[in-house]
């Protein structure tokens, strides 16, 4: 049954577990402490693991043991002796267990009480304990639920301050269970705090800290505590079994919720336990305590605390600790279930039907503990419950605790996920909708205790987010290995231009570096500070200012999809994200891309055509001069110096014969090694084969070409209703040209592109272009008719068709847009697709 998020302190809103514990669908704790055949034969109070012939009256035949009922997951078998005192047994009525060293008629009772046989009528009920436990787990669970009336809570039953009462109980039990003997030394075998092995001074400090945090005024139902105490003491002395007493206590607290029930029972026990150990601790120093201790025979108890009672103290305190742990986790679970802010669907996913059984076993253990304490303080030590019985019960509680802890951890995990999802949705709303300004979205991204979140790299000082108010903000998201990345170099080039022309409209933006770092270390801290101090733009003051949920948003595939490659995410002055990665449009169009929105990118491509200006823009001033002079321009590349010599000579001869002004510029190939490129450039310069540019500009040409592919391809992919394929590319002249050049640049062969500014261009691999130029005399008439470039393109078409074979490669970056299929730029057939992994440090 799903819990409702309601006020836990009103009677009508208390949780009712009854319907959740139907036999067919509930988690149960097996009643290992109750006989299976209750009511069929009277039971004795102090069962031992095996029948001892010396303890059975003469003439009594051995009684066969009844088989165990199937064990639940919460009843550990290993902790029980072969014939567990908590297992069901069938004994003849006269088989009361008699202590060998006691007078006839003395029966051993659980909890250390001495019970007389029926021959002593003045000891009413002490002849033997009458077990009335149910015959199976289903019956026990139903009986537990019948006692609960918390859903019909009267208004005169005020809510219990469970946490405050439990805090007081903890202070009592931790303090109480470190008694001293009459010589002032610590009694061996008693319960100590969880840190266990800390020295005495640290322990005392912890105790004083817990006591100082207690509330001065604590409203507790003292009458209920007295009733519970009376139930336990009177019925233990009367020989009533633990199950019956537990059920009676549950009836007493029937109008309280389950966490309140167990806390009240534990509080009643803690008072008695604390009173005893308070006298024990003050026995040697306080006259009043000494007088009370004499009446309680405290000196004898303390003297035996390190000898015959040592083992009993150990198991006693272990069971106290187990009860306290189970109580704490029940309170924690109930507190979460009663949280009105907890989503109903989360409550529905975590079962609550195990809590009533856990409460039952905790209270039953309290009854046993109270009986044990009575046995220690009111009788000879020989009559306290056997140590192994308490150990078995402690094991059972530990098993219950682990199950509850699993549920609690699952609940915490679900709650965390739910809250993370809510926070994720909130970030989504804030970042994807416009605001008055960008302050709120930026504070969502970078926030930590109202501290200044940014570092001004130019002025080298810490600043607040307000410096970015109503500005276009570019969020450069990366890890710490960023300096050699293309994105960093592009951003650096753009920002340098901004600094050079600060008053231009295109310069009204700021860059903020947002490092995403996993597994933060001191070495990474030093690396981060070095990088941050070397940047001129803003950066996050520390990666911890970016919360984990923001990092999750940044990495989400549906959002910004940050993996490894840096991103340049753009936020407009109103705080809305207008581009999730503007690096490619910035690389292609430079400052003309301002304000770096997706709409601006689309408009720029709509205005663009496949022309030499698109390829040559901002590469070199010489190129711009040739364009303004309307010269034919030939861009070529490759790494075969012999082909370069032959091609440049043929191109110059054809230009002379055709009567055109032709300028040649060497642009290498994609992913070319710097050493190889510089050697070729040196030879070209020495032999005056053509114009050259610096290797850095060659690198930028190919990076920019890849950015064209990414930028243009992303727009085409978004506009395409189906998958992005070669069909989209065939219908777009610009994409055809980009794919062709990227194919040429991916090959070891040479390549060339020839054309006039703002006119048609001819392109081909090195072999086809060289053959076409060498055959100029064949297509010269066509040149005279339609012009140089159209005639060259027509002839190249025939060369493609007559070529016996070819092998064309196209290497694309794995990040960004990736088409399903691509056609060969030379023959038009669909290319085969391979995955390539590359590492190159040159």
HUMO-V993364 format. One record per residue. RES is the residue in one letter. SS is DSSP state (h for helix, s for strand, l for the rest). OMEGA is omega in radians with two decimals (999 if undefined). Layout:
res=RES ss=SS omega=OMEGA
res=RES ss=SS omega=OMEGA
//
This chain:
res=X ss=l omega=-3.10
res=X ss=l omega=3.08
res=X ss=l omega=3.12
res=X ss=l omega=3.13
res=X ss=l omega=-3.09
res=X ss=l omega=3.13
res=X ss=l omega=-3.06
res=X ss=l omega=-3.02
res=X ss=l omega=3.07
res=X ss=l omega=-3.04
res=X ss=h omega=-3.06
res=X ss=h omega=-3.07
res=X ss=h omega=3.13
res=X ss=l omega=-3.08
res=X ss=l omega=3.10
res=X ss=l omega=-3.08
res=X ss=l omega=-2.96
res=X ss=h omega=-3.09
res=X ss=h omega=-3.12
res=X ss=h omega=-3.00
res=X ss=h omega=3.02
res=X ss=l omega=-3.02
res=X ss=h omega=-3.00
res=X ss=h omega=-3.03
res=X ss=h omega=-3.09
res=X ss=l omega=3.00
res=X ss=l omega=-3.06
res=X ss=l omega=2.98
res=X ss=l omega=-3.04
res=X ss=l omega=-3.13
res=X ss=l omega=3.12
res=X ss=l omega=-3.07
res=X ss=l omega=-3.10
res=X ss=l omega=3.11
res=X ss=l omega=-3.11
res=X ss=l omega=-3.04
res=X ss=l omega=-3.12
res=X ss=l omega=3.11
res=X ss=l omega=-3.14
res=X ss=l omega=-3.14
res=X ss=l omega=3.13
res=X ss=l omega=-3.12
res=X ss=l omega=3.05
res=X ss=l omega=-3.08
res=X ss=l omega=-2.99
res=X ss=l omega=3.13
res=X ss=l omega=3.12
res=X ss=l omega=-3.04
res=X ss=l omega=-3.12
res=X ss=l omega=3.11
res=X ss=l omega=3.11
res=X ss=l omega=-3.07
res=X ss=h omega=-3.11
res=X ss=h omega=-3.12
res=X ss=h omega=-3.09
res=X ss=l omega=3.12
res=X ss=l omega=-3.12
res=X ss=l omega=3.12
res=X ss=l omega=3.13
res=X ss=l omega=-3.13
res=X ss=l omega=3.07
res=X ss=l omega=-3.11
res=X ss=l omega=-3.14
res=X ss=l omega=3.14
res=X ss=l omega=3.12
res=X ss=l omega=-3.09
res=X ss=l omega=3.07
res=X ss=l omega=2.93
res=X ss=l omega=3.12
res=X ss=l omega=-3.09
res=X ss=l omega=3.03
res=X ss=l omega=-3.13
res=X ss=l omega=-3.03
res=X ss=l omega=3.10
res=X ss=l omega=-3.08
res=X ss=l omega=-3.11
res=X ss=l omega=-3.01
res=X ss=l omega=-3.08
res=X ss=l omega=-3.04
res=X ss=l omega=3.04
res=X ss=l omega=-3.10
res=X ss=l omega=3.06
res=X ss=l omega=-2.99
res=X ss=l omega=3.05
res=X ss=l omega=3.12
res=X ss=l omega=-3.13
res=X ss=l omega=-3.13
res=X ss=l omega=3.08
res=X ss=l omega=3.09
res=X ss=l omega=3.14
res=X ss=l omega=3.05
res=X ss=l omega=-3.08
res=X ss=l omega=-3.06
res=X ss=l omega=-3.02
res=X ss=l omega=3.04
res=X ss=l omega=-3.09
res=X ss=l omega=-3.05
res=X ss=s omega=3.10
res=X ss=l omega=-3.06
res=X ss=l omega=-3.07
res=X ss=l omega=-3.12
res=X ss=l omega=3.14
res=X ss=l omega=3.08
res=X ss=l omega=-3.12
res=X ss=l omega=3.10
res=X ss=s omega=-3.12
res=X ss=s omega=3.12
res=X ss=s omega=3.12
res=X ss=l omega=3.10
res=X ss=l omega=-3.12
res=X ss=l omega=3.05
res=X ss=l omega=3.12
res=X ss=l omega=3.04
res=X ss=s omega=-3.10
res=X ss=s omega=3.12
res=X ss=s omega=3.10
res=X ss=l omega=-3.07
res=X ss=l omega=3.14
res=X ss=l omega=3.11
res=X ss=l omega=-3.02
res=X ss=l omega=-3.14
res=X ss=l omega=3.11
res=X ss=l omega=-3.04
res=X ss=l omega=3.05
res=X ss=l omega=-3.08
res=X ss=l omega=3.13
res=X ss=l omega=3.07
res=X ss=l omega=3.14
res=X ss=l omega=3.14
res=X ss=l omega=3.13
res=X ss=l omega=3.13
res=X ss=l omega=-3.09
res=X ss=l omega=3.14
res=X ss=l omega=-3.04
res=X ss=l omega=3.11
res=X ss=l omega=-3.08
res=X ss=h omega=-3.13
res=X ss=h omega=3.14
res=X ss=h omega=3.12
res=X ss=h omega=-3.13
res=X ss=h omega=3.13
res=X ss=h omega=3.10
res=X ss=h omega=3.10
res=X ss=h omega=-3.08
res=X ss=h omega=3.14
res=X ss=h omega=-3.12
res=X ss=l omega=-3.01
res=X ss=l omega=3.05
res=X ss=l omega=-3.07
res=X ss=h omega=3.13
res=X ss=h omega=3.06
res=X ss=h omega=-3.01
res=X ss=l omega=3.10
res=X ss=l omega=-3.14
res=X ss=l omega=3.12
res=X ss=l omega=3.02
res=X ss=l omega=-3.06
res=X ss=l omega=3.09
res=X ss=l omega=-3.13
res=X ss=l omega=3.06
res=X ss=l omega=-2.95
res=X ss=h omega=-3.07
res=X ss=h omega=-3.12
res=X ss=h omega=3.10
res=X ss=h omega=3.13
res=X ss=h omega=3.09
res=X ss=h omega=3.10
res=X ss=h omega=3.09
res=X ss=h omega=3.13
res=X ss=h omega=3.14
res=X ss=h omega=3.13
res=X ss=h omega=-3.04
res=X ss=h omega=3.12
res=X ss=h omega=-3.14
res=X ss=h omega=-3.05
res=X ss=h omega=-3.02
res=X ss=l omega=2.93
res=X ss=l omega=-3.07
res=X ss=l omega=3.06
res=X ss=s omega=3.09
res=X ss=l omega=-3.04
res=X ss=l omega=3.10
res=X ss=l omega=3.08
res=X ss=l omega=3.13
res=X ss=l omega=-3.12
res=X ss=s omega=3.11
res=X ss=l omega=3.14
res=X ss=l omega=2.98
res=X ss=l omega=-3.13
res=X ss=l omega=-3.11
res=X ss=l omega=3.07
res=X ss=l omega=-3.13
res=X ss=l omega=-3.06
res=X ss=l omega=3.14
res=X ss=l omega=2.88
res=X ss=l omega=-2.98
res=X ss=l omega=3.10
res=X ss=l omega=-3.11
res=X ss=l omega=-3.01
res=X ss=h omega=-3.11
res=X ss=h omega=3.12
res=X ss=h omega=3.12
res=X ss=h omega=-3.14
res=X ss=h omega=3.10
res=X ss=h omega=3.12
res=X ss=h omega=3.13
res=X ss=h omega=-3.13
res=X ss=h omega=3.12
res=X ss=h omega=-3.14
res=X ss=h omega=3.13
res=X ss=h omega=-3.12
res=X ss=h omega=-3.12
res=X ss=l omega=-3.12
res=X ss=l omega=3.12
res=X ss=l omega=3.14
res=X ss=l omega=-3.12
res=X ss=l omega=-3.11
res=X ss=l omega=-3.10
res=X ss=l omega=3.13
res=X ss=l omega=3.10
res=X ss=l omega=-3.06
res=X ss=h omega=3.14
res=X ss=h omega=3.10
res=X ss=h omega=3.11
res=X ss=h omega=3.12
res=X ss=h omega=3.14
res=X ss=h omega=3.13
res=X ss=h omega=3.13
res=X ss=h omega=3.12
res=X ss=h omega=3.10
res=X ss=h omega=-3.06
res=X ss=h omega=-3.04
res=X ss=h omega=-3.07
res=X ss=h omega=-3.07
res=X ss=h omega=3.03
res=X ss=h omega=3.12
res=X ss=h omega=-3.12
res=X ss=l omega=3.10
res=X ss=l omega=3.11
res=X ss=l omega=-3.06
res=X ss=l omega=-3.03
res=X ss=h omega=-3.12
res=X ss=h omega=3.13
res=X ss=h omega=3.13
res=X ss=h omega=3.13
res=X ss=h omega=3.13
res=X ss=h omega=3.11
res=X ss=h omega=3.09
res=X ss=h omega=3.11
res=X ss=h omega=3.06
res=X ss=h omega=3.14
res=X ss=h omega=-3.07
res=X ss=l omega=-3.01
res=X ss=l omega=-3.08
res=X ss=l omega=3.10
res=X ss=l omega=3.10
res=X ss=l omega=-2.99
res=X ss=h omega=3.10
res=X ss=h omega=3.11
res=X ss=h omega=3.13
res=X ss=h omega=-3.06
res=X ss=h omega=3.12
res=X ss=h omega=3.10
res=X ss=h omega=3.12
res=X ss=h omega=-3.13
res=X ss=h omega=3.11
res=X ss=h omega=3.11
res=X ss=h omega=3.11
res=X ss=h omega=-3.09
res=X ss=h omega=3.11
res=X ss=h omega=-3.14
res=X ss=h omega=3.13
res=X ss=h omega=-3.13
res=X ss=h omega=3.11
res=X ss=h omega=-3.14
res=X ss=h omega=-3.07
res=X ss=h omega=3.05
res=X ss=h omega=3.08
res=X ss=h omega=-3.13
res=X ss=h omega=-3.09
res=X ss=h omega=-3.11
res=X ss=h omega=-3.00
res=X ss=l omega=-3.06
res=X ss=l omega=-3.03
res=X ss=l omega=-3.06
res=X ss=l omega=-3.09
res=X ss=h omega=3.13
res=X ss=h omega=3.10
res=X ss=h omega=3.14
res=X ss=h omega=-3.13
res=X ss=h omega=3.11
res=X ss=h omega=-3.13
res=X ss=h omega=3.10
res=X ss=h omega=3.11
res=X ss=h omega=3.13
res=X ss=l omega=-3.10
res=X ss=l omega=-3.07
res=X ss=h omega=-3.09
res=X ss=h omega=3.13
res=X ss=h omega=-3.13
res=X ss=h omega=-3.11
res=X ss=h omega=3.11
res=X ss=h omega=-3.12
res=X ss=h omega=-3.07
res=X ss=l omega=3.12
res=X ss=l omega=-3.09
res=X ss=l omega=-3.03
res=X ss=l omega=-3.14
res=X ss=l omega=-3.06
res=X ss=h omega=-3.12
res=X ss=h omega=-3.14
res=X ss=h omega=3.06
res=X ss=h omega=-3.11
res=X ss=h omega=-3.09
res=X ss=h omega=3.08
res=X ss=h omega=-3.10
res=X ss=h omega=3.03
res=X ss=h omega=3.12
res=X ss=h omega=3.05
res=X ss=h omega=3.14
res=X ss=h omega=3.14
res=X ss=h omega=3.11
res=X ss=h omega=-3.13
res=X ss=h omega=3.13
res=X ss=h omega=3.14
res=X ss=h omega=3.12
res=X ss=h omega=-3.13
res=X ss=h omega=-3.07
res=X ss=h omega=3.03
res=X ss=h omega=3.12
res=X ss=h omega=-3.14
res=X ss=h omega=-3.14
res=X ss=h omega=-3.14
res=X ss=h omega=3.11
res=X ss=h omega=3.12
res=X ss=h omega=-3.13
res=X ss=h omega=-3.12
res=X ss=l omega=3.13
res=X ss=l omega=-3.11
res=X ss=l omega=-3.13
res=X ss=l omega=-3.14
res=X ss=l omega=-3.08
res=X ss=l omega=-3.13
res=X ss=h omega=-3.12
res=X ss=h omega=3.09
res=X ss=h omega=3.11
res=X ss=h omega=-3.09
res=X ss=h omega=-3.08
res=X ss=h omega=-3.11
res=X ss=l omega=-3.10
res=X ss=l omega=3.11
res=X ss=l omega=-3.02
res=X ss=l omega=3.12
res=X ss=l omega=-3.05
res=X ss=h omega=3.11
res=X ss=h omega=3.11
res=X ss=h omega=3.10
res=X ss=h omega=3.10
res=X ss=h omega=3.13
res=X ss=h omega=-3.07
res=X ss=h omega=3.08
res=X ss=h omega=3.14
res=X ss=h omega=3.10
res=X ss=h omega=3.08
res=X ss=h omega=3.10
res=X ss=h omega=3.09
res=X ss=h omega=3.12
res=X ss=h omega=3.14
res=X ss=h omega=3.12
res=X ss=h omega=3.08
res=X ss=h omega=3.10
res=X ss=h omega=3.14
res=X ss=h omega=3.06
res=X ss=h omega=3.13
res=X ss=h omega=-3.14
res=X ss=h omega=-3.01
res=X ss=h omega=-3.03
res=X ss=h omega=-3.06
res=X ss=l omega=3.05
res=X ss=l omega=-3.07
res=X ss=h omega=-3.10
res=X ss=h omega=-3.00
res=X ss=h omega=3.07
res=X ss=l omega=-3.11
res=X ss=l omega=3.13
res=X ss=l omega=-3.08
res=X ss=h omega=-3.08
res=X ss=h omega=3.09
res=X ss=h omega=3.10
res=X ss=h omega=3.11
res=X ss=h omega=3.11
res=X ss=h omega=3.14
res=X ss=h omega=3.09
res=X ss=h omega=3.09
res=X ss=h omega=3.14
res=X ss=h omega=3.11
res=X ss=h omega=3.10
res=X ss=h omega=3.08
res=X ss=h omega=3.09
res=X ss=h omega=-3.14
res=X ss=h omega=-3.12
res=X ss=h omega=3.11
res=X ss=h omega=3.10
res=X ss=h omega=3.12
res=X ss=h omega=3.07
res=X ss=h omega=3.10
res=X ss=h omega=3.14
res=X ss=h omega=3.12
res=X ss=h omega=3.11
res=X ss=h omega=3.12
res=X ss=h omega=3.09
res=X ss=h omega=-3.14
res=X ss=h omega=3.11
res=X ss=h omega=3.13
res=X ss=h omega=3.10
res=X ss=h omega=-3.13
res=X ss=h omega=3.14
res=X ss=h omega=-3.13
res=X ss=h omega=3.07
res=X ss=h omega=3.11
res=X ss=h omega=3.10
res=X ss=h omega=3.13
res=X ss=h omega=3.11
res=X ss=h omega=3.13
res=X ss=h omega=3.11
res=X ss=h omega=3.08
res=X ss=h omega=3.12
res=X ss=h omega=-3.14
res=X ss=h omega=-3.06
res=X ss=h omega=-3.06
res=X ss=h omega=-3.03
res=X ss=h omega=3.08
res=X ss=l omega=3.14
res=X ss=l omega=3.11
res=X ss=l omega=3.08
res=X ss=l omega=3.03
res=X ss=l omega=-3.04
res=X ss=l omega=-3.05
res=X ss=h omega=-3.11
res=X ss=h omega=3.10
res=X ss=h omega=3.13
res=X ss=h omega=3.11
res=X ss=h omega=3.03
res=X ss=h omega=-3.12
res=X ss=h omega=-3.06
res=X ss=l omega=-3.14
res=X ss=l omega=3.02
res=X ss=l omega=3.02
res=X ss=l omega=3.08
res=X ss=l omega=3.10
res=X ss=l omega=3.04
res=X ss=l omega=-2.94
res=X ss=l omega=-3.01
res=X ss=s omega=3.02
res=X ss=s omega=3.14
res=X ss=s omega=-3.08
res=X ss=l omega=-3.12
res=X ss=l omega=-3.13
res=X ss=l omega=3.09
res=X ss=l omega=3.10
res=X ss=s omega=-3.14
res=X ss=s omega=-3.07
res=X ss=s omega=3.13
res=X ss=l omega=-3.11
res=X ss=h omega=-3.09
res=X ss=h omega=3.13
res=X ss=h omega=-3.13
res=X ss=h omega=-3.06
res=X ss=l omega=3.07
res=X ss=l omega=3.02
res=X ss=l omega=2.95
res=X ss=s omega=-3.08
res=X ss=s omega=3.08
res=X ss=s omega=3.14
res=X ss=s omega=3.12
res=X ss=s omega=-3.05
res=X ss=s omega=-3.11
res=X ss=s omega=2.93
res=X ss=l omega=-3.08
res=X ss=l omega=3.11
res=X ss=l omega=-2.97
res=X ss=l omega=-2.93
res=X ss=l omega=-3.10
res=X ss=l omega=-3.13
res=X ss=l omega=3.12
res=X ss=h omega=-3.10
res=X ss=h omega=3.13
res=X ss=h omega=-3.13
res=X ss=h omega=3.11
res=X ss=h omega=3.12
res=X ss=h omega=3.13
res=X ss=h omega=3.12
res=X ss=h omega=3.13
res=X ss=h omega=-3.08
res=X ss=h omega=3.07
res=X ss=h omega=3.09
res=X ss=h omega=3.09
res=X ss=h omega=3.13
res=X ss=h omega=-3.12
res=X ss=h omega=-3.14
res=X ss=l omega=-3.00
res=X ss=l omega=-3.06
res=X ss=l omega=3.14
res=X ss=l omega=3.11
res=X ss=h omega=-3.12
res=X ss=h omega=-3.11
res=X ss=h omega=-3.06
res=X ss=l omega=3.08
res=X ss=s omega=3.09
res=X ss=s omega=3.09
res=X ss=s omega=3.07
res=X ss=s omega=3.10
res=X ss=s omega=3.14
res=X ss=s omega=-3.13
res=X ss=s omega=3.07
res=X ss=l omega=-3.00
res=X ss=l omega=3.01
res=X ss=l omega=3.07
res=X ss=l omega=-3.09
res=X ss=l omega=3.13
res=X ss=l omega=3.13
res=X ss=h omega=3.11
res=X ss=h omega=3.10
res=X ss=h omega=3.08
res=X ss=h omega=3.12
res=X ss=h omega=3.11
res=X ss=h omega=3.12
res=X ss=h omega=-3.12
res=X ss=h omega=3.12
res=X ss=h omega=3.12
res=X ss=h omega=-3.11
res=X ss=h omega=-3.11
res=X ss=h omega=3.14
res=X ss=l omega=-3.13
res=X ss=l omega=3.11
res=X ss=l omega=-3.11
res=X ss=l omega=3.13
res=X ss=s omega=3.02
res=X ss=s omega=3.03
res=X ss=s omega=-3.06
res=X ss=l omega=3.09
res=X ss=l omega=-3.13
res=X ss=h omega=3.14
res=X ss=h omega=3.08
res=X ss=h omega=3.08
res=X ss=l omega=-3.03
res=X ss=l omega=3.12
res=X ss=h omega=-3.12
res=X ss=h omega=3.06
res=X ss=h omega=3.08
res=X ss=h omega=3.10
res=X ss=h omega=3.10
res=X ss=h omega=-3.12
res=X ss=h omega=-3.08
res=X ss=h omega=-3.08
res=X ss=l omega=-3.11
res=X ss=l omega=-3.13
res=X ss=l omega=-3.07
res=X ss=l omega=-3.04
res=X ss=l omega=3.00
res=X ss=l omega=3.07
res=X ss=l omega=3.08
res=X ss=l omega=-3.14
res=X ss=l omega=-3.11
res=X ss=l omega=3.12
res=X ss=l omega=3.09
res=X ss=s omega=3.00
res=X ss=s omega=-3.09
res=X ss=s omega=-3.03
res=X ss=s omega=3.05
res=X ss=s omega=-3.11
res=X ss=l omega=-3.09
res=X ss=l omega=3.10
res=X ss=l omega=3.05
res=X ss=l omega=3.14
res=X ss=l omega=3.08
res=X ss=s omega=-3.05
res=X ss=s omega=3.04
res=X ss=s omega=-3.11
res=X ss=l omega=3.00
res=X ss=l omega=-3.06
res=X ss=l omega=-3.05
res=X ss=h omega=-3.06
res=X ss=h omega=3.09
res=X ss=h omega=3.08
res=X ss=h omega=3.13
res=X ss=h omega=-3.09
res=X ss=h omega=-2.98
res=X ss=h omega=3.11
res=X ss=h omega=-3.10
res=X ss=h omega=3.09
res=X ss=h omega=-3.13
res=X ss=h omega=-3.14
res=X ss=l omega=0.15
res=X ss=l omega=2.95
res=X ss=l omega=3.09
res=X ss=l omega=3.08
res=X ss=h omega=3.10
res=X ss=h omega=3.11
res=X ss=h omega=3.11
res=X ss=h omega=3.13
res=X ss=h omega=-3.14
res=X ss=h omega=3.14
res=X ss=h omega=3.13
res=X ss=h omega=3.10
res=X ss=h omega=3.13
res=X ss=h omega=-3.01
res=X ss=l omega=3.04
res=X ss=l omega=3.13
res=X ss=l omega=-3.06
res=X ss=l omega=-3.09
res=X ss=h omega=3.14
res=X ss=h omega=3.12
res=X ss=h omega=-3.10
res=X ss=h omega=-2.98
res=X ss=h omega=-3.02
res=X ss=l omega=3.00
res=X ss=l omega=3.11
res=X ss=l omega=-3.09
res=X ss=l omega=-3.11
res=X ss=h omega=3.13
res=X ss=h omega=3.11
res=X ss=h omega=-3.14
res=X ss=h omega=3.09
res=X ss=h omega=3.12
res=X ss=h omega=3.14
res=X ss=h omega=-3.14
res=X ss=h omega=3.14
res=X ss=l omega=3.10
res=X ss=l omega=3.08
res=X ss=l omega=2.96
res=X ss=s omega=-3.11
res=X ss=s omega=3.07
res=X ss=s omega=3.02
res=X ss=s omega=-3.09
res=X ss=s omega=3.14
res=X ss=s omega=-3.07
res=X ss=l omega=-3.11
res=X ss=l omega=3.11
res=X ss=l omega=-3.04
res=X ss=h omega=3.11
res=X ss=h omega=3.08
res=X ss=h omega=3.13
res=X ss=h omega=3.13
res=X ss=h omega=-3.09
res=X ss=h omega=-3.10
res=X ss=h omega=-3.11
res=X ss=h omega=3.11
res=X ss=h omega=3.12
res=X ss=h omega=-3.12
res=X ss=h omega=3.13
res=X ss=h omega=3.14
res=X ss=h omega=3.14
res=X ss=h omega=3.13
res=X ss=h omega=3.12
res=X ss=h omega=-3.12
res=X ss=h omega=-3.13
res=X ss=h omega=3.12
res=X ss=l omega=3.13
res=X ss=l omega=3.04
res=X ss=l omega=-3.06
res=X ss=s omega=3.06
res=X ss=s omega=-3.11
res=X ss=s omega=3.13
res=X ss=s omega=-3.13
res=X ss=s omega=-3.13
res=X ss=l omega=3.00
res=X ss=l omega=-3.14
res=X ss=l omega=3.14
res=X ss=l omega=3.11
res=X ss=l omega=-3.13
res=X ss=l omega=3.11
res=X ss=l omega=-3.05
res=X ss=h omega=-3.11
res=X ss=h omega=3.13
res=X ss=h omega=-3.12
res=X ss=h omega=-3.11
res=X ss=h omega=3.10
res=X ss=h omega=3.14
res=X ss=h omega=3.12
res=X ss=h omega=3.14
res=X ss=h omega=3.14
res=X ss=h omega=3.14
res=X ss=h omega=3.13
res=X ss=h omega=-3.11
res=X ss=h omega=-3.09
res=X ss=h omega=3.12
res=X ss=l omega=-3.12
res=X ss=l omega=3.14
res=X ss=l omega=3.02
res=X ss=s omega=3.07
res=X ss=l omega=3.00
res=X ss=l omega=-3.11
res=X ss=l omega=-3.10
res=X ss=h omega=3.13
res=X ss=h omega=3.11
res=X ss=h omega=3.04
res=X ss=h omega=3.10
res=X ss=h omega=-3.10
res=X ss=h omega=3.11
res=X ss=h omega=-3.10
res=X ss=h omega=3.06
res=X ss=h omega=3.13
res=X ss=h omega=3.10
res=X ss=h omega=3.07
res=X ss=h omega=3.10
res=X ss=h omega=3.04
res=X ss=h omega=3.12
res=X ss=h omega=-3.10
res=X ss=h omega=-3.08
res=X ss=h omega=-3.13
res=X ss=h omega=-3.13
res=X ss=h omega=3.12
res=X ss=h omega=3.10
res=X ss=h omega=3.13
res=X ss=h omega=3.14
res=X ss=h omega=3.14
res=X ss=h omega=-3.12
res=X ss=h omega=-3.11
res=X ss=l omega=3.13
res=X ss=l omega=3.11
res=X ss=l omega=3.10
res=X ss=l omega=3.12
res=X ss=l omega=-3.05
res=X ss=l omega=3.13
res=X ss=h omega=3.12
res=X ss=h omega=3.08
res=X ss=h omega=-3.11
res=X ss=h omega=-3.12
res=X ss=h omega=-3.12
res=X ss=l omega=-3.10
res=X ss=l omega=-3.07
res=X ss=h omega=-3.12
res=X ss=h omega=-3.14
res=X ss=h omega=3.06
res=X ss=h omega=3.14
res=X ss=h omega=3.13
res=X ss=h omega=-3.14
res=X ss=h omega=3.14
res=X ss=h omega=-3.13
res=X ss=h omega=3.10
res=X ss=h omega=3.06
res=X ss=h omega=3.12
res=X ss=h omega=-3.10
res=X ss=h omega=3.13
res=X ss=h omega=-3.07
res=X ss=l omega=3.07
res=X ss=l omega=3.14
res=X ss=l omega=3.10
res=X ss=l omega=3.13
res=X ss=s omega=3.12
res=X ss=s omega=3.07
res=X ss=s omega=-3.07
res=X ss=s omega=3.09
res=X ss=s omega=3.04
res=X ss=l omega=3.07
res=X ss=l omega=3.10
res=X ss=l omega=-3.13
res=X ss=l omega=3.13
res=X ss=l omega=3.12
res=X ss=s omega=3.06
res=X ss=s omega=-3.10
res=X ss=s omega=3.13
res=X ss=s omega=3.04
res=X ss=s omega=-3.00
res=X ss=h omega=-3.10
res=X ss=h omega=-3.11
res=X ss=h omega=3.13
res=X ss=h omega=3.13
res=X ss=h omega=3.13
res=X ss=h omega=-3.12
res=X ss=h omega=3.13
res=X ss=h omega=3.12
res=X ss=h omega=3.13
res=X ss=l omega=-3.06
res=X ss=h omega=-3.11
res=X ss=h omega=-3.13
res=X ss=h omega=-3.07
res=X ss=h omega=3.12
res=X ss=h omega=3.09
res=X ss=h omega=3.11
res=X ss=h omega=3.07
res=X ss=h omega=3.14
res=X ss=h omega=-3.08
res=X ss=h omega=-3.01
res=X ss=h omega=-3.11
res=X ss=l omega=-3.00
res=X ss=h omega=-3.03
res=X ss=h omega=3.11
res=X ss=h omega=-3.14
res=X ss=h omega=3.13
res=X ss=h omega=3.13
res=X ss=h omega=3.13
res=X ss=h omega=-3.14
res=X ss=h omega=3.13
res=X ss=h omega=3.13
res=X ss=h omega=3.10
res=X ss=h omega=3.12
res=X ss=h omega=3.11
res=X ss=h omega=-3.08
res=X ss=h omega=-3.08
res=X ss=h omega=-3.11
res=X ss=l omega=-3.09
res=X ss=l omega=-3.13
res=X ss=l omega=3.07
res=X ss=l omega=3.08
res=X ss=l omega=-3.08
res=X ss=l omega=3.10
res=X ss=l omega=3.03
res=X ss=l omega=-3.13
res=X ss=l omega=-3.13
res=X ss=l omega=3.07
res=X ss=l omega=-3.08
res=X ss=l omega=3.12
res=X ss=l omega=3.11
res=X ss=l omega=-3.06
res=X ss=l omega=3.12
res=X ss=l omega=-3.11
res=X ss=l omega=3.08
res=X ss=l omega=3.14
res=X ss=l omega=3.09
res=X ss=l omega=3.10
res=X ss=s omega=3.11
res=X ss=l omega=-3.11
res=X ss=l omega=-3.10
res=X ss=l omega=-3.06
res=X ss=l omega=3.09
res=X ss=l omega=3.12
res=X ss=l omega=3.11
res=X ss=s omega=-3.11
res=X ss=l omega=3.04
res=X ss=l omega=-3.06
res=X ss=l omega=3.12
res=X ss=l omega=3.00
res=X ss=l omega=-3.12
res=X ss=l omega=3.04
res=X ss=l omega=-2.99
res=X ss=l omega=3.03
res=X ss=l omega=-3.11
res=X ss=l omega=-3.12
res=X ss=l omega=-3.14
res=X ss=l omega=999
//
